[in-house]
Amino acid sequence: MRLRTVTAALAFVTLLVGALSAQPAAAASYCPNPAHAKPAKVPPDLVAPLAKAFALEPGALGAAFVRCVGPKLMGCMVGANLVCDKADQRARCRGATAWCRENPGATVIPMAATGHATIYEWSCNGRNAVPGKALVSVDGQGYIANNWKGVP
């Protein structure tokens, strides 16, 4: 009887260790594949690790993306002002230019006009859009750094 209990306990521990180690293995098998360097929808085997990184239940992820930076898995969740696409680092912005034509001298141009991917604070110098200070930092791949989290 005691041998059966020990065997059952060992089987349980083996299953538990396998389940716990499956998540990092999923991330490790996804990265560093160069094909995964651009944002993609979250594969089913990475939903749980990504949800954990964002402190959410897996069903609450919403629009989320993953990408690899070398061997590191990164995750991003789209939000009201959060974009997972590349940052717009251009010093010219059509939306800001249009805003300034309609609102000459505006000290602030809303993101509804500039887009949420811009890194700059925009204003109008008369009818001309002018980029101000950079509001966000950009990572080495060109994405807004604070929008992406490392996924363990």
MODELLER restraints for C-alpha pairs under 7 A, 6 or more apart:
rsr = mdl.restraints
at = mdl.atoms
rsr.add(forms.Gaussian(group=physical.xy_distance, feature=features.Distance(at['CA:23:A'], at['CA:49:A']), mean=6.18, stdev=0.5))
rsr.add(forms.Gaussian(group=physical.xy_distance, feature=features.Distance(at['CA:24:A'], at['CA:152:A']), mean=6.62, stdev=0.5))
rsr.add(forms.Gaussian(group=physical.xy_distance, feature=features.Distance(at['CA:26:A'], at['CA:45:A']), mean=6.23, stdev=0.5))
rsr.add(forms.Gaussian(group=physical.xy_distance, feature=features.Distance(at['CA:26:A'], at['CA:46:A']), mean=6.49, stdev=0.5))
rsr.add(forms.Gaussian(group=physical.xy_distance, feature=features.Distance(at['CA:27:A'], at['CA:46:A']), mean=6.66, stdev=0.5))
rsr.add(forms.Gaussian(group=physical.xy_distance, feature=features.Distance(at['CA:27:A'], at['CA:73:A']), mean=6.40, stdev=0.5))
rsr.add(forms.Gaussian(group=physical.xy_distance, feature=features.Distance(at['CA:31:A'], at['CA:68:A']), mean=5.61, stdev=0.5))
rsr.add(forms.Gaussian(group=physical.xy_distance, feature=features.Distance(at['CA:31:A'], at['CA:70:A']), mean=6.75, stdev=0.5))
rsr.add(forms.Gaussian(group=physical.xy_distance, feature=features.Distance(at['CA:31:A'], at['CA:71:A']), mean=4.95, stdev=0.5))
rsr.add(forms.Gaussian(group=physical.xy_distance, feature=features.Distance(at['CA:31:A'], at['CA:72:A']), mean=6.49, stdev=0.5))
rsr.add(forms.Gaussian(group=physical.xy_distance, feature=features.Distance(at['CA:31:A'], at['CA:73:A']), mean=6.32, stdev=0.5))
rsr.add(forms.Gaussian(group=physical.xy_distance, feature=features.Distance(at['CA:32:A'], at['CA:68:A']), mean=6.17, stdev=0.5))
rsr.add(forms.Gaussian(group=physical.xy_distance, feature=features.Distance(at['CA:32:A'], at['CA:70:A']), mean=4.91, stdev=0.5))
rsr.add(forms.Gaussian(group=physical.xy_distance, feature=features.Distance(at['CA:32:A'], at['CA:71:A']), mean=4.27, stdev=0.5))
rsr.add(forms.Gaussian(group=physical.xy_distance, feature=features.Distance(at['CA:36:A'], at['CA:67:A']), mean=5.47, stdev=0.5))
rsr.add(forms.Gaussian(group=physical.xy_distance, feature=features.Distance(at['CA:36:A'], at['CA:68:A']), mean=5.58, stdev=0.5))
rsr.add(forms.Gaussian(group=physical.xy_distance, feature=features.Distance(at['CA:37:A'], at['CA:67:A']), mean=5.18, stdev=0.5))
rsr.add(forms.Gaussian(group=physical.xy_distance, feature=features.Distance(at['CA:37:A'], at['CA:68:A']), mean=4.78, stdev=0.5))
rsr.add(forms.Gaussian(group=physical.xy_distance, feature=features.Distance(at['CA:37:A'], at['CA:69:A']), mean=6.30, stdev=0.5))
rsr.add(forms.Gaussian(group=physical.xy_distance, feature=features.Distance(at['CA:38:A'], at['CA:67:A']), mean=5.51, stdev=0.5))
rsr.add(forms.Gaussian(group=physical.xy_distance, feature=features.Distance(at['CA:39:A'], at['CA:65:A']), mean=5.65, stdev=0.5))
rsr.add(forms.Gaussian(group=physical.xy_distance, feature=features.Distance(at['CA:39:A'], at['CA:66:A']), mean=5.37, stdev=0.5))
rsr.add(forms.Gaussian(group=physical.xy_distance, feature=features.Distance(at['CA:39:A'], at['CA:67:A']), mean=4.80, stdev=0.5))
rsr.add(forms.Gaussian(group=physical.xy_distance, feature=features.Distance(at['CA:40:A'], at['CA:65:A']), mean=5.25, stdev=0.5))
rsr.add(forms.Gaussian(group=physical.xy_distance, feature=features.Distance(at['CA:40:A'], at['CA:66:A']), mean=5.57, stdev=0.5))
rsr.add(forms.Gaussian(group=physical.xy_distance, feature=features.Distance(at['CA:40:A'], at['CA:67:A']), mean=6.47, stdev=0.5))
rsr.add(forms.Gaussian(group=physical.xy_distance, feature=features.Distance(at['CA:41:A'], at['CA:64:A']), mean=6.50, stdev=0.5))
rsr.add(forms.Gaussian(group=physical.xy_distance, feature=features.Distance(at['CA:41:A'], at['CA:65:A']), mean=4.82, stdev=0.5))
rsr.add(forms.Gaussian(group=physical.xy_distance, feature=features.Distance(at['CA:41:A'], at['CA:66:A']), mean=6.49, stdev=0.5))
rsr.add(forms.Gaussian(group=physical.xy_distance, feature=features.Distance(at['CA:42:A'], at['CA:64:A']), mean=6.52, stdev=0.5))
rsr.add(forms.Gaussian(group=physical.xy_distance, feature=features.Distance(at['CA:42:A'], at['CA:65:A']), mean=5.39, stdev=0.5))
rsr.add(forms.Gaussian(group=physical.xy_distance, feature=features.Distance(at['CA:42:A'], at['CA:66:A']), mean=5.80, stdev=0.5))
rsr.add(forms.Gaussian(group=physical.xy_distance, feature=features.Distance(at['CA:47:A'], at['CA:58:A']), mean=6.09, stdev=0.5))
rsr.add(forms.Gaussian(group=physical.xy_distance, feature=features.Distance(at['CA:48:A'], at['CA:58:A']), mean=5.66, stdev=0.5))
rsr.add(forms.Gaussian(group=physical.xy_distance, feature=features.Distance(at['CA:49:A'], at['CA:151:A']), mean=6.53, stdev=0.5))
rsr.add(forms.Gaussian(group=physical.xy_distance, feature=features.Distance(at['CA:49:A'], at['CA:152:A']), mean=6.89, stdev=0.5))
rsr.add(forms.Gaussian(group=physical.xy_distance, feature=features.Distance(at['CA:50:A'], at['CA:75:A']), mean=6.47, stdev=0.5))
rsr.add(forms.Gaussian(group=physical.xy_distance, feature=features.Distance(at['CA:50:A'], at['CA:151:A']), mean=5.99, stdev=0.5))
rsr.add(forms.Gaussian(group=physical.xy_distance, feature=features.Distance(at['CA:51:A'], at['CA:57:A']), mean=5.86, stdev=0.5))
rsr.add(forms.Gaussian(group=physical.xy_distance, feature=features.Distance(at['CA:51:A'], at['CA:58:A']), mean=5.07, stdev=0.5))
rsr.add(forms.Gaussian(group=physical.xy_distance, feature=features.Distance(at['CA:51:A'], at['CA:61:A']), mean=6.34, stdev=0.5))
rsr.add(forms.Gaussian(group=physical.xy_distance, feature=features.Distance(at['CA:53:A'], at['CA:151:A']), mean=5.66, stdev=0.5))
rsr.add(forms.Gaussian(group=physical.xy_distance, feature=features.Distance(at['CA:63:A'], at['CA:77:A']), mean=5.88, stdev=0.5))
rsr.add(forms.Gaussian(group=physical.xy_distance, feature=features.Distance(at['CA:63:A'], at['CA:78:A']), mean=5.54, stdev=0.5))
rsr.add(forms.Gaussian(group=physical.xy_distance, feature=features.Distance(at['CA:64:A'], at['CA:76:A']), mean=5.57, stdev=0.5))
rsr.add(forms.Gaussian(group=physical.xy_distance, feature=features.Distance(at['CA:64:A'], at['CA:77:A']), mean=4.28, stdev=0.5))
rsr.add(forms.Gaussian(group=physical.xy_distance, feature=features.Distance(at['CA:64:A'], at['CA:78:A']), mean=6.07, stdev=0.5))
rsr.add(forms.Gaussian(group=physical.xy_distance, feature=features.Distance(at['CA:65:A'], at['CA:75:A']), mean=5.68, stdev=0.5))
rsr.add(forms.Gaussian(group=physical.xy_distance, feature=features.Distance(at['CA:65:A'], at['CA:76:A']), mean=5.25, stdev=0.5))
rsr.add(forms.Gaussian(group=physical.xy_distance, feature=features.Distance(at['CA:65:A'], at['CA:77:A']), mean=6.43, stdev=0.5))
rsr.add(forms.Gaussian(group=physical.xy_distance, feature=features.Distance(at['CA:66:A'], at['CA:73:A']), mean=6.92, stdev=0.5))
rsr.add(forms.Gaussian(group=physical.xy_distance, feature=features.Distance(at['CA:66:A'], at['CA:74:A']), mean=5.53, stdev=0.5))
rsr.add(forms.Gaussian(group=physical.xy_distance, feature=features.Distance(at['CA:66:A'], at['CA:75:A']), mean=4.44, stdev=0.5))
rsr.add(forms.Gaussian(group=physical.xy_distance, feature=features.Distance(at['CA:66:A'], at['CA:76:A']), mean=6.39, stdev=0.5))
rsr.add(forms.Gaussian(group=physical.xy_distance, feature=features.Distance(at['CA:67:A'], at['CA:73:A']), mean=6.04, stdev=0.5))
rsr.add(forms.Gaussian(group=physical.xy_distance, feature=features.Distance(at['CA:67:A'], at['CA:74:A']), mean=5.40, stdev=0.5))
rsr.add(forms.Gaussian(group=physical.xy_distance, feature=features.Distance(at['CA:67:A'], at['CA:75:A']), mean=6.62, stdev=0.5))
rsr.add(forms.Gaussian(group=physical.xy_distance, feature=features.Distance(at['CA:68:A'], at['CA:74:A']), mean=5.95, stdev=0.5))
rsr.add(forms.Gaussian(group=physical.xy_distance, feature=features.Distance(at['CA:73:A'], at['CA:150:A']), mean=5.98, stdev=0.5))
rsr.add(forms.Gaussian(group=physical.xy_distance, feature=features.Distance(at['CA:73:A'], at['CA:151:A']), mean=5.43, stdev=0.5))
rsr.add(forms.Gaussian(group=physical.xy_distance, feature=features.Distance(at['CA:74:A'], at['CA:148:A']), mean=6.05, stdev=0.5))
rsr.add(forms.Gaussian(group=physical.xy_distance, feature=features.Distance(at['CA:74:A'], at['CA:149:A']), mean=5.40, stdev=0.5))
rsr.add(forms.Gaussian(group=physical.xy_distance, feature=features.Distance(at['CA:74:A'], at['CA:150:A']), mean=4.51, stdev=0.5))
rsr.add(forms.Gaussian(group=physical.xy_distance, feature=features.Distance(at['CA:74:A'], at['CA:151:A']), mean=5.44, stdev=0.5))
rsr.add(forms.Gaussian(group=physical.xy_distance, feature=features.Distance(at['CA:75:A'], at['CA:148:A']), mean=5.41, stdev=0.5))
rsr.add(forms.Gaussian(group=physical.xy_distance, feature=features.Distance(at['CA:75:A'], at['CA:149:A']), mean=5.28, stdev=0.5))
rsr.add(forms.Gaussian(group=physical.xy_distance, feature=features.Distance(at['CA:75:A'], at['CA:150:A']), mean=6.33, stdev=0.5))
rsr.add(forms.Gaussian(group=physical.xy_distance, feature=features.Distance(at['CA:75:A'], at['CA:151:A']), mean=6.31, stdev=0.5))
rsr.add(forms.Gaussian(group=physical.xy_distance, feature=features.Distance(at['CA:76:A'], at['CA:84:A']), mean=5.94, stdev=0.5))
rsr.add(forms.Gaussian(group=physical.xy_distance, feature=features.Distance(at['CA:76:A'], at['CA:147:A']), mean=5.88, stdev=0.5))
rsr.add(forms.Gaussian(group=physical.xy_distance, feature=features.Distance(at['CA:76:A'], at['CA:148:A']), mean=4.76, stdev=0.5))
rsr.add(forms.Gaussian(group=physical.xy_distance, feature=features.Distance(at['CA:76:A'], at['CA:149:A']), mean=6.47, stdev=0.5))
rsr.add(forms.Gaussian(group=physical.xy_distance, feature=features.Distance(at['CA:78:A'], at['CA:84:A']), mean=6.29, stdev=0.5))
rsr.add(forms.Gaussian(group=physical.xy_distance, feature=features.Distance(at['CA:81:A'], at['CA:116:A']), mean=5.91, stdev=0.5))
rsr.add(forms.Gaussian(group=physical.xy_distance, feature=features.Distance(at['CA:82:A'], at['CA:147:A']), mean=6.41, stdev=0.5))
rsr.add(forms.Gaussian(group=physical.xy_distance, feature=features.Distance(at['CA:83:A'], at['CA:116:A']), mean=6.73, stdev=0.5))
rsr.add(forms.Gaussian(group=physical.xy_distance, feature=features.Distance(at['CA:83:A'], at['CA:117:A']), mean=6.25, stdev=0.5))
rsr.add(forms.Gaussian(group=physical.xy_distance, feature=features.Distance(at['CA:84:A'], at['CA:147:A']), mean=6.77, stdev=0.5))
rsr.add(forms.Gaussian(group=physical.xy_distance, feature=features.Distance(at['CA:85:A'], at['CA:143:A']), mean=6.53, stdev=0.5))
rsr.add(forms.Gaussian(group=physical.xy_distance, feature=features.Distance(at['CA:86:A'], at['CA:142:A']), mean=5.48, stdev=0.5))
rsr.add(forms.Gaussian(group=physical.xy_distance, feature=features.Distance(at['CA:86:A'], at['CA:143:A']), mean=4.43, stdev=0.5))
rsr.add(forms.Gaussian(group=physical.xy_distance, feature=features.Distance(at['CA:86:A'], at['CA:144:A']), mean=6.90, stdev=0.5))
rsr.add(forms.Gaussian(group=physical.xy_distance, feature=features.Distance(at['CA:87:A'], at['CA:117:A']), mean=4.96, stdev=0.5))
rsr.add(forms.Gaussian(group=physical.xy_distance, feature=features.Distance(at['CA:87:A'], at['CA:118:A']), mean=6.02, stdev=0.5))
rsr.add(forms.Gaussian(group=physical.xy_distance, feature=features.Distance(at['CA:87:A'], at['CA:119:A']), mean=6.58, stdev=0.5))
rsr.add(forms.Gaussian(group=physical.xy_distance, feature=features.Distance(at['CA:87:A'], at['CA:138:A']), mean=6.95, stdev=0.5))
rsr.add(forms.Gaussian(group=physical.xy_distance, feature=features.Distance(at['CA:87:A'], at['CA:142:A']), mean=5.90, stdev=0.5))
rsr.add(forms.Gaussian(group=physical.xy_distance, feature=features.Distance(at['CA:87:A'], at['CA:143:A']), mean=5.00, stdev=0.5))
rsr.add(forms.Gaussian(group=physical.xy_distance, feature=features.Distance(at['CA:87:A'], at['CA:144:A']), mean=5.51, stdev=0.5))
rsr.add(forms.Gaussian(group=physical.xy_distance, feature=features.Distance(at['CA:88:A'], at['CA:117:A']), mean=5.16, stdev=0.5))
rsr.add(forms.Gaussian(group=physical.xy_distance, feature=features.Distance(at['CA:88:A'], at['CA:118:A']), mean=4.44, stdev=0.5))
rsr.add(forms.Gaussian(group=physical.xy_distance, feature=features.Distance(at['CA:88:A'], at['CA:119:A']), mean=6.18, stdev=0.5))
rsr.add(forms.Gaussian(group=physical.xy_distance, feature=features.Distance(at['CA:89:A'], at['CA:118:A']), mean=6.19, stdev=0.5))
rsr.add(forms.Gaussian(group=physical.xy_distance, feature=features.Distance(at['CA:89:A'], at['CA:119:A']), mean=5.93, stdev=0.5))
rsr.add(forms.Gaussian(group=physical.xy_distance, feature=features.Distance(at['CA:91:A'], at['CA:131:A']), mean=6.02, stdev=0.5))
rsr.add(forms.Gaussian(group=physical.xy_distance, feature=features.Distance(at['CA:93:A'], at['CA:114:A']), mean=6.50, stdev=0.5))
rsr.add(forms.Gaussian(group=physical.xy_distance, feature=features.Distance(at['CA:95:A'], at['CA:113:A']), mean=4.75, stdev=0.5))
rsr.add(forms.Gaussian(group=physical.xy_distance, feature=features.Distance(at['CA:95:A'], at['CA:114:A']), mean=4.99, stdev=0.5))
rsr.add(forms.Gaussian(group=physical.xy_distance, feature=features.Distance(at['CA:96:A'], at['CA:109:A']), mean=6.52, stdev=0.5))
rsr.add(forms.Gaussian(group=physical.xy_distance, feature=features.Distance(at['CA:96:A'], at['CA:113:A']), mean=5.70, stdev=0.5))
rsr.add(forms.Gaussian(group=physical.xy_distance, feature=features.Distance(at['CA:96:A'], at['CA:114:A']), mean=5.19, stdev=0.5))
rsr.add(forms.Gaussian(group=physical.xy_distance, feature=features.Distance(at['CA:96:A'], at['CA:129:A']), mean=5.56, stdev=0.5))
rsr.add(forms.Gaussian(group=physical.xy_distance, feature=features.Distance(at['CA:97:A'], at['CA:128:A']), mean=6.05, stdev=0.5))
rsr.add(forms.Gaussian(group=physical.xy_distance, feature=features.Distance(at['CA:97:A'], at['CA:129:A']), mean=4.95, stdev=0.5))
rsr.add(forms.Gaussian(group=physical.xy_distance, feature=features.Distance(at['CA:99:A'], at['CA:113:A']), mean=6.55, stdev=0.5))
rsr.add(forms.Gaussian(group=physical.xy_distance, feature=features.Distance(at['CA:100:A'], at['CA:106:A']), mean=6.83, stdev=0.5))
rsr.add(forms.Gaussian(group=physical.xy_distance, feature=features.Distance(at['CA:100:A'], at['CA:124:A']), mean=5.49, stdev=0.5))
rsr.add(forms.Gaussian(group=physical.xy_distance, feature=features.Distance(at['CA:100:A'], at['CA:127:A']), mean=4.71, stdev=0.5))
rsr.add(forms.Gaussian(group=physical.xy_distance, feature=features.Distance(at['CA:100:A'], at['CA:128:A']), mean=5.87, stdev=0.5))
rsr.add(forms.Gaussian(group=physical.xy_distance, feature=features.Distance(at['CA:100:A'], at['CA:129:A']), mean=5.94, stdev=0.5))
rsr.add(forms.Gaussian(group=physical.xy_distance, feature=features.Distance(at['CA:101:A'], at['CA:127:A']), mean=4.89, stdev=0.5))
rsr.add(forms.Gaussian(group=physical.xy_distance, feature=features.Distance(at['CA:104:A'], at['CA:124:A']), mean=6.22, stdev=0.5))
rsr.add(forms.Gaussian(group=physical.xy_distance, feature=features.Distance(at['CA:104:A'], at['CA:126:A']), mean=4.72, stdev=0.5))
rsr.add(forms.Gaussian(group=physical.xy_distance, feature=features.Distance(at['CA:104:A'], at['CA:127:A']), mean=4.63, stdev=0.5))
rsr.add(forms.Gaussian(group=physical.xy_distance, feature=features.Distance(at['CA:105:A'], at['CA:124:A']), mean=4.86, stdev=0.5))
rsr.add(forms.Gaussian(group=physical.xy_distance, feature=features.Distance(at['CA:105:A'], at['CA:125:A']), mean=5.37, stdev=0.5))
rsr.add(forms.Gaussian(group=physical.xy_distance, feature=features.Distance(at['CA:105:A'], at['CA:126:A']), mean=4.47, stdev=0.5))
rsr.add(forms.Gaussian(group=physical.xy_distance, feature=features.Distance(at['CA:105:A'], at['CA:127:A']), mean=6.61, stdev=0.5))
rsr.add(forms.Gaussian(group=physical.xy_distance, feature=features.Distance(at['CA:106:A'], at['CA:123:A']), mean=5.97, stdev=0.5))
rsr.add(forms.Gaussian(group=physical.xy_distance, feature=features.Distance(at['CA:106:A'], at['CA:124:A']), mean=5.08, stdev=0.5))
rsr.add(forms.Gaussian(group=physical.xy_distance, feature=features.Distance(at['CA:107:A'], at['CA:123:A']), mean=4.84, stdev=0.5))
rsr.add(forms.Gaussian(group=physical.xy_distance, feature=features.Distance(at['CA:107:A'], at['CA:124:A']), mean=6.02, stdev=0.5))
rsr.add(forms.Gaussian(group=physical.xy_distance, feature=features.Distance(at['CA:108:A'], at['CA:122:A']), mean=6.05, stdev=0.5))
rsr.add(forms.Gaussian(group=physical.xy_distance, feature=features.Distance(at['CA:108:A'], at['CA:123:A']), mean=4.74, stdev=0.5))
rsr.add(forms.Gaussian(group=physical.xy_distance, feature=features.Distance(at['CA:109:A'], at['CA:122:A']), mean=5.46, stdev=0.5))
rsr.add(forms.Gaussian(group=physical.xy_distance, feature=features.Distance(at['CA:109:A'], at['CA:123:A']), mean=5.46, stdev=0.5))
rsr.add(forms.Gaussian(group=physical.xy_distance, feature=features.Distance(at['CA:119:A'], at['CA:134:A']), mean=5.34, stdev=0.5))
rsr.add(forms.Gaussian(group=physical.xy_distance, feature=features.Distance(at['CA:119:A'], at['CA:135:A']), mean=5.61, stdev=0.5))
rsr.add(forms.Gaussian(group=physical.xy_distance, feature=features.Distance(at['CA:119:A'], at['CA:136:A']), mean=5.49, stdev=0.5))
rsr.add(forms.Gaussian(group=physical.xy_distance, feature=features.Distance(at['CA:120:A'], at['CA:131:A']), mean=5.71, stdev=0.5))
rsr.add(forms.Gaussian(group=physical.xy_distance, feature=features.Distance(at['CA:120:A'], at['CA:132:A']), mean=5.81, stdev=0.5))
rsr.add(forms.Gaussian(group=physical.xy_distance, feature=features.Distance(at['CA:120:A'], at['CA:133:A']), mean=5.73, stdev=0.5))
rsr.add(forms.Gaussian(group=physical.xy_distance, feature=features.Distance(at['CA:120:A'], at['CA:134:A']), mean=4.40, stdev=0.5))
rsr.add(forms.Gaussian(group=physical.xy_distance, feature=features.Distance(at['CA:120:A'], at['CA:135:A']), mean=5.57, stdev=0.5))
rsr.add(forms.Gaussian(group=physical.xy_distance, feature=features.Distance(at['CA:121:A'], at['CA:131:A']), mean=6.00, stdev=0.5))
rsr.add(forms.Gaussian(group=physical.xy_distance, feature=features.Distance(at['CA:121:A'], at['CA:132:A']), mean=4.97, stdev=0.5))
rsr.add(forms.Gaussian(group=physical.xy_distance, feature=features.Distance(at['CA:121:A'], at['CA:133:A']), mean=5.78, stdev=0.5))
rsr.add(forms.Gaussian(group=physical.xy_distance, feature=features.Distance(at['CA:121:A'], at['CA:134:A']), mean=6.35, stdev=0.5))
rsr.add(forms.Gaussian(group=physical.xy_distance, feature=features.Distance(at['CA:121:A'], at['CA:135:A']), mean=6.31, stdev=0.5))
rsr.add(forms.Gaussian(group=physical.xy_distance, feature=features.Distance(at['CA:122:A'], at['CA:129:A']), mean=6.77, stdev=0.5))
rsr.add(forms.Gaussian(group=physical.xy_distance, feature=features.Distance(at['CA:122:A'], at['CA:130:A']), mean=5.72, stdev=0.5))
rsr.add(forms.Gaussian(group=physical.xy_distance, feature=features.Distance(at['CA:122:A'], at['CA:131:A']), mean=4.67, stdev=0.5))
rsr.add(forms.Gaussian(group=physical.xy_distance, feature=features.Distance(at['CA:122:A'], at['CA:132:A']), mean=5.53, stdev=0.5))
rsr.add(forms.Gaussian(group=physical.xy_distance, feature=features.Distance(at['CA:123:A'], at['CA:129:A']), mean=5.86, stdev=0.5))
rsr.add(forms.Gaussian(group=physical.xy_distance, feature=features.Distance(at['CA:123:A'], at['CA:130:A']), mean=5.41, stdev=0.5))
rsr.add(forms.Gaussian(group=physical.xy_distance, feature=features.Distance(at['CA:123:A'], at['CA:131:A']), mean=6.64, stdev=0.5))
rsr.add(forms.Gaussian(group=physical.xy_distance, feature=features.Distance(at['CA:124:A'], at['CA:130:A']), mean=5.75, stdev=0.5))
rsr.add(forms.Gaussian(group=physical.xy_distance, feature=features.Distance(at['CA:136:A'], at['CA:144:A']), mean=6.64, stdev=0.5))
rsr.add(forms.Gaussian(group=physical.xy_distance, feature=features.Distance(at['CA:137:A'], at['CA:144:A']), mean=6.00, stdev=0.5))
rsr.add(forms.Gaussian(group=physical.xy_distance, feature=features.Distance(at['CA:137:A'], at['CA:145:A']), mean=5.78, stdev=0.5))
rsr.add(forms.Gaussian(group=physical.xy_distance, feature=features.Distance(at['CA:138:A'], at['CA:144:A']), mean=4.61, stdev=0.5))
rsr.add(forms.Gaussian(group=physical.xy_distance, feature=features.Distance(at['CA:138:A'], at['CA:145:A']), mean=5.07, stdev=0.5))
rsr.add(forms.Gaussian(group=physical.xy_distance, feature=features.Distance(at['CA:139:A'], at['CA:145:A']), mean=5.02, stdev=0.5))
